[in-house]
Amino acid sequence: MGDAEQTGINPTEIDAHEFERLVTHELDELPDDMVDGLENIVFVTEDRPEDGSLDLLGLYDGTALTDRGNYGFGELPDRIILYREPLLAACDTLGELKDQIHVTLVHEIAHFYGINDEQLHELGWA
């Protein structure tokens, strides 16, 4: 009974609708200069990645701004996906969850701007 292992937030406590509301709120809290340059991109929430794992918190699915070239002629929007169950499993409190959603959004938006994981580590964001 004295198990100190983190258990995370129970997914039944924060359903998909509430999670989406939290993501929208954290997105609204990001600095304008970070979000003003976002174009042809949508933010979505899903319960889990396709492989069903809890290892991935978020994903940028698209072509980075630095790699676009002649981009912009009818392409489907890029997507930034936040995964509800992995984020809940990584956090023990609502405050931690909000912070982790914020960090995950910044991380995936950075990928949109062409910033890779190594650069994110150097900047202290990964």
C-alpha positions as CSV (number, residue, x, y, z in Angstrom):
1,M,0.0,0.0,0.0
2,G,3.0,2.3,0.4
3,D,3.7,2.3,-3.4
4,A,5.1,5.7,-4.3
5,E,5.0,5.0,-8.1
6,Q,3.2,7.6,-10.1
7,T,-0.1,6.4,-11.4
8,G,-1.2,9.5,-13.4
9,I,-4.6,11.0,-13.7
10,N,-7.4,8.5,-14.3
11,P,-8.7,9.0,-17.9
12,T,-12.3,8.8,-16.6
13,E,-11.6,12.0,-14.6
14,I,-10.9,14.1,-17.7
15,D,-12.9,13.0,-20.7
16,A,-12.1,13.9,-24.3
17,H,-14.2,17.1,-24.3
18,E,-12.6,18.4,-21.1
19,F,-9.2,17.5,-22.4
20,E,-9.9,19.4,-25.6
21,R,-11.0,22.4,-23.5
22,L,-7.7,22.3,-21.6
23,V,-5.7,22.2,-24.8
24,T,-7.6,25.1,-26.3
25,H,-7.0,27.1,-23.1
26,E,-3.3,26.4,-23.1
27,L,-3.1,27.2,-26.8
28,D,-4.7,30.6,-26.0
29,E,-2.1,31.2,-23.3
30,L,0.9,30.9,-25.8
31,P,2.7,34.1,-26.8
32,D,1.2,35.7,-29.9
33,D,4.6,35.7,-31.7
34,M,4.6,31.9,-31.4
35,V,1.2,31.3,-32.9
36,D,0.8,34.2,-35.3
37,G,3.1,32.5,-37.9
38,L,1.1,29.2,-37.9
39,E,-0.6,28.7,-41.2
40,N,-2.5,25.8,-42.7
41,I,-2.4,23.9,-39.4
42,V,-5.0,22.4,-37.2
43,F,-4.8,21.3,-33.6
44,V,-6.5,18.0,-32.7
45,T,-6.7,15.7,-29.7
46,E,-6.9,11.9,-29.8
47,D,-7.0,9.4,-27.0
48,R,-3.8,7.5,-28.0
49,P,-1.3,7.2,-30.8
50,E,-2.0,4.7,-33.6
51,D,0.2,2.1,-31.9
52,G,-1.8,2.4,-28.7
53,S,1.2,3.2,-26.6
54,L,1.4,5.8,-23.8
55,D,4.9,6.9,-24.8
56,L,4.0,9.7,-27.2
57,L,2.5,12.9,-25.8
58,G,2.1,14.8,-29.0
59,L,3.0,14.7,-32.7
60,Y,3.6,17.3,-35.5
61,D,2.2,15.7,-38.7
62,G,3.2,17.9,-41.6
63,T,5.9,19.7,-43.5
64,A,8.0,22.1,-41.5
65,L,8.0,25.7,-42.5
66,T,11.7,25.4,-43.4
67,D,11.0,22.5,-45.8
68,R,7.9,23.9,-47.6
69,G,9.2,25.4,-50.8
70,N,6.2,25.7,-53.1
71,Y,3.9,24.7,-50.3
72,G,0.4,26.2,-50.1
73,F,-1.5,25.0,-53.2
74,G,-4.3,22.9,-51.9
75,E,-2.4,20.7,-49.4
76,L,-4.4,19.3,-46.5
77,P,-3.6,21.2,-43.3
78,D,-0.7,20.0,-41.1
79,R,-1.8,18.7,-37.8
80,I,-0.5,19.0,-34.2
81,I,-2.0,16.1,-32.2
82,L,-2.1,15.9,-28.4
83,Y,-2.7,12.5,-27.0
84,R,-5.0,12.5,-24.0
85,E,-4.3,9.2,-22.3
86,P,-0.4,9.5,-22.4
87,L,-0.6,13.1,-21.1
88,L,-2.9,12.0,-18.3
89,A,-0.6,9.1,-17.4
90,A,2.4,11.4,-17.2
91,C,0.7,13.8,-14.7
92,D,-0.6,13.4,-11.2
93,T,-2.4,16.7,-10.8
94,L,-4.4,19.1,-13.0
95,G,-1.7,21.7,-12.6
96,E,1.0,19.2,-13.9
97,L,-1.4,18.3,-16.8
98,K,-1.8,22.0,-17.8
99,D,2.0,22.5,-17.7
100,Q,2.6,19.4,-19.7
101,I,0.0,20.3,-22.3
102,H,1.8,23.7,-22.6
103,V,5.2,22.2,-23.0
104,T,3.9,19.6,-25.6
105,L,2.2,22.4,-27.6
106,V,5.5,24.4,-27.6
107,H,7.5,21.3,-28.6
108,E,5.2,20.4,-31.5
109,I,4.9,24.1,-32.7
110,A,8.7,24.2,-32.7
111,H,8.7,21.3,-35.1
112,F,6.4,23.3,-37.4
113,Y,9.0,26.1,-37.4
114,G,11.7,23.5,-38.3
115,I,13.3,23.2,-34.8
116,N,14.4,19.6,-34.3
117,D,14.7,17.7,-31.0
118,E,18.4,18.4,-30.6
119,Q,17.8,22.1,-30.8
120,L,14.8,21.8,-28.4
121,H,17.2,20.1,-25.9
122,E,19.7,23.0,-26.3
123,L,16.8,25.5,-25.6
124,G,15.7,23.5,-22.6
125,W,12.3,22.5,-24.1
126,A,12.8,18.7,-24.5
